[in-house]
Amino acid sequence: MIKIGLLIQDMAKLGGTERSASIIMNGLAEFDDICLIEVCSKGASAFPLKNSIDKVSLFKSERSLISSYIPYVHKLYKVIKDFQLDVLVIVESKHALYGVPAAKIAGIRCIVWEHFNFNVDLGKKKRRIARSIAAKYADDIVVLTNRDRQIWKEKTDTHARIVTIPNAIPDIGDIRYNKNAKTVVAIGRLTFQKGFDHLLLIWDALKKDRRAKDWTLKIVGDGPAAHDLQCDSLRIPNVEFLPPQKDVTSIYEDAGIVALTSRYEGLPMVLLEAASIGIPIVAYDCETGPSEIVEDNKTGYLVKFCDMDGFVERLLNLMGSDNLRETFSHNAKESALKFAQAPILNKWRKMLENH
């Protein structure tokens, strides 16, 4: 048994990173002692955590990393020592700025778990510096896709071992795909990243085709682009916006197709969930993520980024054929088995045991 700390900003968000972290913490807690370390807790975890998991927060209120760098390192070092941790897992590379030094001073193994892809830094110099620190001084870097592993190797002078471990599919109940469902579902934060502006243009174009006659688009989520997107949708027929859902069961039960128009991804949780249920997918083939989940023309369609006409064509292909949707559904469920929780947790345990 080893003692593992997972460092994350906070667990109160309804995000894919937080959902993935909860799955891994709960799974590892079956064998090891787990400590959740939040930078600044915002309340209860959005996703259930086992009672055996210890919880601690570095700060009671948000603090600037730049002006409070030494307290960040010192407080994390103290948590490592107080809980006698053997391993620190840093969730998201930006926390490597202080997480890696704290782990090294404490003399324990340090793992950085990246949830973006390397080519996305959101214009943040701190994230670029943090990745350089992780590459040189962390013991391991866990990435979500083989493509991202390749990018890390190409763009960093890495001394860390880089391991690909995809996200695991969460428990979302026994949902069966309904080939008669006439809803296209898109789920995610309403931000520039997710490309919902493209999706509305795509939807406006395809609604002129008779194959789309009875279909509705549901966009599920919230975020800074919500107002603009909702205003843009007013002139487009059959578009609904729904708030973020802690329980997405009812959304997926009514989904005939899942669409993803992201400009960039790590490994999108919504596609993992859709594939596990057997919902056909149409997704932009952004640099990392979709191509490792969707098998083109077998479990769904991968569309070249910005090819909105191609996206329209493939959505209409699926809308116009019950048999095609059924075939893709069957294939998707089979393909998604490699993302089940058991094999993903086995990858984590193997990596943790392999020093």
Secondary structure, DSSP 8 states (H G I E B T S, - for coil): --EEEEEES-S-S-SHHHHHHHHHHHHHTTTSEEEEEEEE--SS-SS---TTSEEEEEESS---TTTTHHHHHHHHHHHHHHTT-SEEEEESGGGHHHHHHHHHHHT-EEEEE--S-TT--TT-HHHHHHHHHHHHH-SEEEESSHHHHHHHHHHS---SEEEE--------------TT--EEEEES-SSGGGTHHHHHHHHHHHTTSGGGTT-EEEEE---TTHHHHHHHHTTSSSEEEE---S--HHHHHT-SEEEE--S--SS-HHHHHHHHHT--EEEE--SSSGGGT--BTTTEEEE-TT-HHHHHHHHHHHHT-HHHHHHHHHHHHHHGGGGSHHHHHHHHHHHHH--
